[in-house]
């Protein structure tokens, strides 16, 4: 389709299951469009700064093609692009698979440890070693049964030469304490440039446990920084501090299902669920407190305020952006493909929101928001840029979508 000048007046967002075409003004003027969120917020809380929520809308003008390349996955959770363009995918019940670049099933990988598939627990995120071509190491997170309940465990293993199994599997980290519930494990994993791992851990949801997000001696409700053997990375912000785990990098986190590097700035960005409202996008800095459950823009599911109902407090880092009502942010990715207007935009998988949120970032502020693929009515669990420059998205319904330049 050739977009005519001023075609944005037609105001089409993604259309048809096979092709989707959008028209828009240039980015510099897009934020004169109304905010994409039109529902009444759950609370009367006010943002700390202009543009922290309900920023002006934007619309993609590049014609794109939307296709489903696999519809037979079972509760997929994590996805990682292999060096040859294939996809490494986890399914919550405990299956790890390799899909061809075209989406078809290729390999099923055996050798995983016992996985607790209950509630929000199961086989979660997956990532390969930066030196995978040489060492064939894979890292993943999962819910593990433990004394006192369950916990998030991080394990590693070597992919066999025939890609049929994991060898020498070792659990390198456990986010303690264990808890009797089966909610909010968090779990995204990314590598830093030094070959160490950042892991996001949930605070496990219960009123009797969530204050551990503020407790530096607990591994839950945190961003953890560990080596490939699971040791604390030297020189962490709480190294040597009494009653603090040396692997804790940041704290005050609720349920962080999104973690990604900003390729433009080299900073670590995170997305986490609020309760009713208060979903957050944060830039993770060493030693920072992100507030939960003392400071939040959300309210309890009952409708009551969380704690004292505080949104700002000295020593607590404000979110870059938040949503109210909630969209339930799953995986996030900074787009690095071949659609020029999407370059370095942050894409957020909306679970209850049933859309992909596209956020335009300038100077570490969100300056425009778009809601993509709302017509699909999918829960978007994980997103990644493929080797071919397309955006790929996993859904809870078991589909892998490809969103590519037409």
CORCORPE-V295801 format. One record per pair of residues at least 12 apart in sequence whose C-alpha atoms are under 7 Angstrom apart, sorted by the first residue. I is the first residue (numbers start at 1). GAP is how many residues later the second one is. D is the distance in Angstrom with one decimal. If there is no record, write none. Layout:
i:I gap:GAP d:D
i:I gap:GAP d:D
This chain:
i:1 gap:62 d:6.8
i:7 gap:16 d:5.8
i:8 gap:15 d:4.5
i:8 gap:16 d:4.5
i:8 gap:17 d:6.2
i:11 gap:12 d:6.5
i:14 gap:358 d:6.4
i:14 gap:359 d:5.8
i:17 gap:49 d:6.2
i:17 gap:50 d:6.5
i:18 gap:47 d:5.9
i:18 gap:48 d:5.0
i:18 gap:49 d:5.3
i:19 gap:45 d:6.2
i:19 gap:46 d:4.2
i:19 gap:47 d:5.2
i:20 gap:43 d:6.4
i:20 gap:44 d:5.2
i:20 gap:45 d:5.5
i:20 gap:46 d:6.2
i:21 gap:41 d:6.9
i:21 gap:42 d:4.4
i:21 gap:43 d:5.7
i:22 gap:37 d:6.5
i:22 gap:38 d:5.1
i:22 gap:39 d:4.6
i:22 gap:40 d:6.3
i:22 gap:41 d:6.0
i:23 gap:36 d:6.3
i:23 gap:37 d:5.9
i:23 gap:38 d:3.9
i:24 gap:35 d:4.9
i:24 gap:36 d:5.7
i:24 gap:37 d:4.8
i:30 gap:27 d:6.5
i:30 gap:28 d:5.0
i:31 gap:25 d:4.3
i:31 gap:26 d:5.4
i:31 gap:27 d:6.0
i:31 gap:336 d:6.9
i:31 gap:337 d:5.7
i:32 gap:24 d:6.1
i:33 gap:23 d:5.5
i:33 gap:24 d:4.9
i:33 gap:25 d:6.6
i:34 gap:22 d:5.2
i:34 gap:23 d:5.4
i:35 gap:19 d:5.4
i:35 gap:20 d:5.5
i:35 gap:21 d:4.3
i:35 gap:22 d:4.7
i:36 gap:21 d:5.5
i:36 gap:333 d:6.9
i:36 gap:334 d:6.6
i:36 gap:335 d:7.0
i:37 gap:17 d:6.3
i:41 gap:283 d:5.1
i:41 gap:284 d:5.3
i:42 gap:234 d:6.7
i:42 gap:235 d:6.4
i:42 gap:282 d:6.4
i:42 gap:283 d:6.0
i:45 gap:252 d:6.7
i:51 gap:315 d:6.9
i:52 gap:268 d:6.2
i:52 gap:269 d:4.6
i:52 gap:270 d:6.3
i:53 gap:268 d:5.6
i:53 gap:269 d:5.3
i:53 gap:270 d:6.1
i:55 gap:312 d:6.4
i:55 gap:313 d:5.8
i:55 gap:314 d:6.5
i:56 gap:312 d:5.4
i:56 gap:313 d:6.5
i:57 gap:311 d:5.4
i:57 gap:312 d:5.0
i:57 gap:313 d:5.8
i:58 gap:310 d:5.6
i:58 gap:311 d:5.6
i:58 gap:312 d:5.3
i:59 gap:311 d:6.1
i:63 gap:342 d:6.3
i:63 gap:343 d:5.5
i:64 gap:339 d:6.6
i:64 gap:340 d:5.4
i:64 gap:341 d:4.5
i:64 gap:342 d:4.5
i:65 gap:338 d:5.8
i:65 gap:339 d:5.3
i:65 gap:340 d:6.2
i:65 gap:341 d:5.3
i:66 gap:336 d:5.8
i:66 gap:337 d:4.6
i:66 gap:338 d:6.6
i:67 gap:334 d:5.7
i:67 gap:335 d:5.3
i:67 gap:336 d:6.7
i:68 gap:331 d:6.6
i:68 gap:332 d:5.8
i:68 gap:333 d:4.5
i:68 gap:334 d:6.2
i:69 gap:33 d:6.5
i:69 gap:34 d:4.9
i:69 gap:331 d:5.8
i:69 gap:332 d:6.0
i:69 gap:333 d:6.7
i:70 gap:33 d:5.3
i:70 gap:34 d:6.4
i:70 gap:329 d:5.4
i:70 gap:330 d:5.1
i:71 gap:327 d:5.6
i:71 gap:328 d:4.2
i:71 gap:329 d:6.5
i:72 gap:326 d:5.7
i:72 gap:327 d:6.5
i:73 gap:325 d:4.2
i:73 gap:326 d:6.2
i:74 gap:17 d:5.9
i:74 gap:324 d:5.2
i:75 gap:16 d:5.3
i:75 gap:17 d:5.6
i:75 gap:321 d:5.2
i:75 gap:322 d:6.6
i:75 gap:323 d:5.6
i:76 gap:13 d:7.0
i:76 gap:14 d:5.6
i:76 gap:15 d:4.1
i:76 gap:16 d:6.1
i:76 gap:318 d:6.7
i:76 gap:319 d:6.9
i:76 gap:320 d:6.2
i:76 gap:322 d:6.1
i:77 gap:13 d:5.6
i:77 gap:14 d:5.7
i:77 gap:15 d:6.2
i:77 gap:47 d:5.6
i:77 gap:48 d:6.5
i:77 gap:304 d:6.1
i:77 gap:305 d:6.6
i:78 gap:12 d:5.1
i:78 gap:46 d:5.9
i:78 gap:47 d:4.4
i:78 gap:48 d:5.6
i:78 gap:304 d:6.2
i:79 gap:47 d:6.5
i:79 gap:303 d:6.7
i:80 gap:46 d:6.6
i:80 gap:47 d:5.8
i:81 gap:305 d:6.5
i:85 gap:16 d:5.5
i:85 gap:301 d:6.8
i:85 gap:302 d:5.4
i:86 gap:12 d:6.8
i:86 gap:13 d:5.8
i:86 gap:14 d:4.8
i:86 gap:15 d:4.3
i:87 gap:12 d:5.0
i:87 gap:13 d:6.5
i:87 gap:14 d:6.5
i:90 gap:33 d:6.4
i:90 gap:34 d:6.6
i:90 gap:35 d:7.0
i:90 gap:36 d:6.9
i:91 gap:32 d:6.2
i:92 gap:25 d:6.6
i:92 gap:30 d:4.5
i:92 gap:31 d:4.4
i:92 gap:32 d:6.2
i:93 gap:24 d:5.4
i:93 gap:29 d:5.7
i:93 gap:30 d:6.3
i:94 gap:21 d:6.2
i:94 gap:28 d:6.5
i:94 gap:29 d:5.2
i:96 gap:12 d:6.1
i:96 gap:13 d:5.5
i:97 gap:12 d:5.8
i:107 gap:56 d:6.9
i:107 gap:57 d:6.7
i:108 gap:56 d:6.3
i:109 gap:54 d:6.6
i:109 gap:55 d:4.8
i:109 gap:56 d:4.7
i:109 gap:57 d:6.8
i:110 gap:54 d:6.2
i:110 gap:55 d:4.3
i:110 gap:56 d:6.2
i:111 gap:54 d:5.4
i:111 gap:55 d:5.0
i:111 gap:56 d:7.0
i:112 gap:54 d:6.9
i:115 gap:27 d:6.5
i:115 gap:28 d:6.0
i:115 gap:29 d:5.6
i:116 gap:27 d:5.2
i:116 gap:28 d:5.3
i:116 gap:29 d:6.0
i:118 gap:64 d:6.3
i:119 gap:63 d:5.1
i:119 gap:64 d:6.0
i:120 gap:62 d:5.9
i:120 gap:63 d:5.0
i:120 gap:64 d:6.4
i:121 gap:22 d:5.1
i:121 gap:61 d:5.9
i:121 gap:62 d:6.7
i:121 gap:64 d:6.8
i:122 gap:20 d:5.5
i:122 gap:21 d:5.1
i:123 gap:18 d:6.4
i:123 gap:19 d:4.4
i:123 gap:20 d:6.6
i:124 gap:16 d:6.9
i:124 gap:17 d:5.2
i:124 gap:18 d:5.2
i:124 gap:63 d:6.6
i:125 gap:15 d:5.5
i:125 gap:16 d:5.4
i:125 gap:62 d:6.1
i:125 gap:63 d:5.5
i:125 gap:64 d:6.6
i:126 gap:13 d:5.8
i:126 gap:14 d:4.2
i:126 gap:15 d:6.6
i:127 gap:12 d:5.4
i:127 gap:13 d:6.4
i:127 gap:62 d:6.8
i:130 gap:65 d:6.8
i:136 gap:22 d:5.4
i:136 gap:23 d:5.5
i:137 gap:19 d:6.8
i:137 gap:20 d:5.6
i:137 gap:21 d:4.4
i:137 gap:22 d:6.2
i:138 gap:18 d:5.5
i:138 gap:19 d:5.5
i:138 gap:20 d:6.1
i:138 gap:21 d:6.9
i:139 gap:16 d:5.7
i:139 gap:17 d:4.3
i:139 gap:18 d:6.7
i:140 gap:14 d:5.7
i:140 gap:15 d:5.5
i:140 gap:16 d:6.4
i:141 gap:12 d:5.6
i:141 gap:13 d:4.5
i:141 gap:14 d:6.3
i:141 gap:46 d:6.4
i:142 gap:12 d:6.6
i:146 gap:32 d:6.5
i:148 gap:30 d:5.7
i:148 gap:31 d:6.0
i:148 gap:32 d:6.2
i:149 gap:29 d:5.3
i:149 gap:30 d:4.6
i:149 gap:31 d:3.9
i:149 gap:32 d:6.9
i:150 gap:28 d:5.0
i:150 gap:29 d:5.4
i:150 gap:30 d:6.2
i:151 gap:23 d:6.8
i:151 gap:24 d:6.1
i:151 gap:25 d:6.5
i:151 gap:27 d:4.9
i:151 gap:28 d:6.6
i:152 gap:22 d:5.9
i:152 gap:23 d:5.4
i:152 gap:33 d:6.0
i:153 gap:18 d:6.8
i:153 gap:20 d:5.7
i:153 gap:21 d:4.4
i:153 gap:22 d:6.4
i:154 gap:17 d:5.8
i:154 gap:18 d:5.8
i:154 gap:19 d:5.1
i:154 gap:20 d:6.4
i:155 gap:14 d:6.9
i:155 gap:15 d:5.5
i:155 gap:16 d:4.1
i:155 gap:17 d:5.4
i:156 gap:13 d:5.6
i:156 gap:14 d:5.5
i:156 gap:15 d:6.4
i:157 gap:12 d:4.3
i:157 gap:13 d:6.4
i:172 gap:57 d:5.6
i:172 gap:58 d:4.5
i:173 gap:57 d:5.3
i:175 gap:44 d:4.7
i:175 gap:45 d:5.8
i:176 gap:42 d:6.1
i:176 gap:43 d:5.1
i:176 gap:44 d:6.4
i:177 gap:41 d:6.5
i:181 gap:23 d:6.9
i:183 gap:21 d:5.4
i:183 gap:22 d:6.1
i:184 gap:18 d:5.0
i:184 gap:19 d:6.3
i:184 gap:20 d:4.6
i:184 gap:21 d:5.9
i:184 gap:71 d:5.5
i:185 gap:16 d:5.8
i:185 gap:17 d:4.4
i:185 gap:18 d:6.9
i:185 gap:19 d:5.9
i:185 gap:70 d:6.9
i:186 gap:14 d:5.9
i:186 gap:15 d:4.6
i:186 gap:16 d:4.1
i:186 gap:69 d:5.1
i:186 gap:70 d:4.8
i:186 gap:71 d:5.1
i:187 gap:12 d:6.3
i:187 gap:13 d:5.0
i:187 gap:14 d:5.4
i:187 gap:69 d:6.8
i:187 gap:70 d:5.9
i:188 gap:12 d:5.4
i:188 gap:69 d:5.9
i:188 gap:70 d:6.2
i:188 gap:71 d:5.9
i:190 gap:70 d:7.0
i:196 gap:30 d:5.9
i:196 gap:31 d:4.6
i:196 gap:32 d:6.0
i:197 gap:28 d:5.7
i:197 gap:29 d:5.3
i:197 gap:30 d:6.0
i:197 gap:31 d:6.8
i:198 gap:25 d:6.7
i:198 gap:26 d:5.5
i:198 gap:27 d:4.7
i:198 gap:28 d:6.5
i:199 gap:24 d:5.7
i:199 gap:25 d:5.0
i:199 gap:26 d:6.5
i:200 gap:22 d:6.1
i:200 gap:23 d:4.7
i:200 gap:24 d:6.3
i:200 gap:56 d:5.9
i:201 gap:19 d:5.3
i:201 gap:20 d:5.3
i:201 gap:21 d:5.3
i:201 gap:22 d:6.3
i:201 gap:55 d:6.6
i:202 gap:18 d:5.6
i:202 gap:19 d:4.6
i:202 gap:20 d:6.9
i:202 gap:51 d:6.9
i:202 gap:52 d:5.7
i:202 gap:53 d:4.3
i:202 gap:54 d:6.0
i:203 gap:17 d:4.9
i:203 gap:18 d:4.1
i:203 gap:51 d:5.5
i:203 gap:52 d:6.4
i:210 gap:83 d:7.0
i:211 gap:82 d:6.4
i:213 gap:38 d:6.1
i:213 gap:39 d:4.8
i:213 gap:40 d:6.0
i:213 gap:79 d:6.7
i:214 gap:37 d:6.3
i:214 gap:38 d:5.2
i:216 gap:27 d:6.8
i:216 gap:28 d:4.6
i:216 gap:29 d:6.1
i:217 gap:26 d:5.4
i:217 gap:27 d:4.4
i:217 gap:28 d:5.2
i:221 gap:30 d:6.2
i:221 gap:31 d:6.0
i:221 gap:32 d:4.5
i:221 gap:33 d:5.5
i:222 gap:26 d:6.6
i:222 gap:28 d:5.7
i:222 gap:29 d:4.5
i:222 gap:30 d:6.6
i:222 gap:31 d:5.5
i:223 gap:25 d:6.3
i:223 gap:26 d:5.5
i:223 gap:27 d:5.1
i:223 gap:28 d:6.4
i:224 gap:23 d:5.5
i:224 gap:24 d:4.8
i:224 gap:25 d:5.4
i:225 gap:22 d:5.2
i:225 gap:23 d:6.4
i:225 gap:24 d:5.9
i:226 gap:21 d:6.0
i:232 gap:14 d:5.7
i:232 gap:15 d:4.2
i:233 gap:14 d:6.4
i:236 gap:13 d:6.5
i:237 gap:12 d:6.3
i:237 gap:49 d:5.9
i:237 gap:50 d:5.1
i:249 gap:37 d:5.2
i:249 gap:38 d:5.6
i:250 gap:34 d:6.9
i:250 gap:35 d:6.8
i:250 gap:36 d:5.8
i:250 gap:37 d:5.0
i:250 gap:38 d:5.2
i:250 gap:39 d:6.2
i:251 gap:37 d:6.6
i:251 gap:38 d:5.0
i:251 gap:39 d:6.1
i:252 gap:37 d:5.3
i:252 gap:38 d:4.6
i:252 gap:39 d:4.6
i:252 gap:40 d:4.6
i:252 gap:41 d:7.0
i:253 gap:37 d:6.1
i:253 gap:39 d:5.6
i:254 gap:18 d:6.4
i:254 gap:19 d:6.6
i:254 gap:20 d:7.0
i:254 gap:38 d:6.0
i:255 gap:17 d:5.2
i:255 gap:18 d:5.4
i:256 gap:14 d:6.8
i:256 gap:15 d:5.7
i:256 gap:16 d:4.0
i:256 gap:17 d:6.5
i:257 gap:14 d:6.3
i:257 gap:15 d:5.9
i:257 gap:72 d:7.0
i:257 gap:73 d:5.1
i:257 gap:74 d:5.6
i:258 gap:12 d:5.3
i:258 gap:13 d:4.6
i:258 gap:14 d:6.6
i:258 gap:72 d:5.8
i:258 gap:73 d:4.3
i:258 gap:74 d:5.0
i:259 gap:12 d:6.5
i:259 gap:73 d:6.3
i:260 gap:72 d:6.4
i:260 gap:73 d:5.8
i:262 gap:72 d:6.2
i:263 gap:81 d:6.8
i:264 gap:80 d:6.8
i:267 gap:16 d:6.9
i:268 gap:15 d:5.8
i:268 gap:16 d:5.5
i:269 gap:13 d:5.7
i:269 gap:14 d:4.5
i:269 gap:15 d:5.8
i:270 gap:12 d:5.1
i:270 gap:13 d:6.3
i:270 gap:14 d:6.7
i:271 gap:58 d:6.3
i:272 gap:57 d:6.3
i:273 gap:55 d:5.4
i:273 gap:56 d:6.1
i:274 gap:24 d:5.8
i:275 gap:23 d:5.7
i:275 gap:24 d:6.2
i:275 gap:25 d:6.0
i:275 gap:26 d:6.3
i:276 gap:22 d:5.3
i:276 gap:23 d:5.2
i:276 gap:24 d:6.1
i:276 gap:25 d:5.7
i:276 gap:49 d:6.6
i:276 gap:50 d:6.2
i:277 gap:20 d:6.5
i:277 gap:21 d:4.3
i:277 gap:22 d:6.6
i:277 gap:46 d:6.0
i:277 gap:47 d:4.1
i:277 gap:48 d:4.6
i:277 gap:49 d:4.4
i:278 gap:18 d:6.2
i:278 gap:19 d:4.3
i:278 gap:20 d:4.0
i:278 gap:44 d:5.8
i:278 gap:45 d:5.6
i:278 gap:46 d:5.7
i:278 gap:48 d:6.6
i:279 gap:43 d:5.3
i:279 gap:44 d:5.2
i:279 gap:47 d:5.9
i:279 gap:49 d:6.6
i:280 gap:39 d:5.8
i:280 gap:41 d:5.9
i:280 gap:42 d:4.5
i:280 gap:43 d:6.8
i:281 gap:38 d:5.7
i:281 gap:39 d:5.6
i:281 gap:40 d:5.2
i:281 gap:41 d:6.2
i:282 gap:37 d:4.9
i:282 gap:38 d:5.4
i:288 gap:29 d:6.6
i:289 gap:27 d:5.2
i:289 gap:28 d:6.0
i:290 gap:26 d:5.6
i:290 gap:27 d:5.1
i:290 gap:28 d:6.9
i:291 gap:25 d:5.6
i:294 gap:13 d:6.2
i:294 gap:16 d:6.7
i:295 gap:15 d:5.1
i:295 gap:16 d:5.0
i:295 gap:17 d:6.3
i:296 gap:14 d:6.5
i:296 gap:15 d:5.2
i:297 gap:14 d:5.7
i:320 gap:45 d:6.3
i:321 gap:45 d:6.8
i:327 gap:23 d:5.3
i:327 gap:24 d:6.3
i:327 gap:25 d:5.4
i:327 gap:26 d:4.0
i:328 gap:22 d:5.6
i:328 gap:23 d:5.1
i:328 gap:24 d:5.4
i:328 gap:25 d:6.4
i:329 gap:19 d:6.2
i:329 gap:20 d:5.5
i:329 gap:21 d:4.8
i:329 gap:22 d:6.1
i:330 gap:18 d:6.7
i:330 gap:19 d:4.9
i:330 gap:20 d:6.0
i:330 gap:21 d:6.3
i:330 gap:50 d:6.6
i:330 gap:51 d:5.0
i:330 gap:52 d:6.2
i:331 gap:17 d:6.2
i:331 gap:18 d:5.5
i:331 gap:50 d:5.7
i:331 gap:51 d:4.2
i:331 gap:52 d:5.9
i:332 gap:14 d:7.0
i:332 gap:15 d:5.6
i:332 gap:16 d:4.5
i:332 gap:17 d:6.2
i:332 gap:50 d:6.7
i:332 gap:51 d:5.9
i:333 gap:13 d:5.8
i:333 gap:14 d:5.4
i:333 gap:15 d:6.8
i:333 gap:50 d:6.0
i:333 gap:51 d:5.9
i:334 gap:12 d:4.5
i:334 gap:13 d:6.1
i:335 gap:12 d:7.0
i:335 gap:50 d:6.0
i:336 gap:49 d:6.4
i:337 gap:48 d:6.3
i:337 gap:52 d:3.7
i:337 gap:53 d:6.0
i:338 gap:51 d:5.0
i:339 gap:66 d:6.2
i:345 gap:13 d:6.6
i:345 gap:14 d:5.7
i:345 gap:15 d:5.0
i:345 gap:16 d:6.3
i:346 gap:12 d:5.9
i:346 gap:13 d:5.1
i:346 gap:14 d:6.6
i:347 gap:12 d:6.3
i:349 gap:31 d:4.6
i:349 gap:32 d:5.9
i:349 gap:33 d:6.3
i:349 gap:34 d:6.7
i:350 gap:29 d:6.2
i:350 gap:30 d:5.4
i:351 gap:28 d:4.0
i:351 gap:29 d:5.2
i:351 gap:30 d:6.6
i:352 gap:27 d:6.3
i:354 gap:20 d:6.1
i:354 gap:23 d:5.2
i:354 gap:24 d:5.0
i:354 gap:25 d:4.9
i:354 gap:26 d:6.7
i:355 gap:16 d:6.0
i:355 gap:17 d:5.6
i:355 gap:18 d:5.5
i:355 gap:19 d:4.8
i:355 gap:23 d:6.7
i:355 gap:25 d:6.8
i:356 gap:15 d:5.8
i:356 gap:16 d:5.0
i:356 gap:17 d:6.5
i:356 gap:24 d:6.9
i:357 gap:12 d:6.8
i:357 gap:13 d:5.7
i:357 gap:14 d:4.8
i:357 gap:15 d:6.3
i:358 gap:12 d:5.0
i:358 gap:13 d:6.4
i:378 gap:17 d:6.2
i:379 gap:16 d:5.3
i:379 gap:17 d:5.5
i:380 gap:13 d:6.6
i:380 gap:14 d:5.9
i:380 gap:15 d:4.5
i:380 gap:16 d:6.6
i:381 gap:13 d:5.5
i:381 gap:14 d:5.2
i:381 gap:15 d:6.2
i:382 gap:12 d:5.2
i:390 gap:12 d:6.4
i:390 gap:13 d:5.6
i:390 gap:14 d:4.5
i:391 gap:12 d:5.1
i:391 gap:13 d:6.4
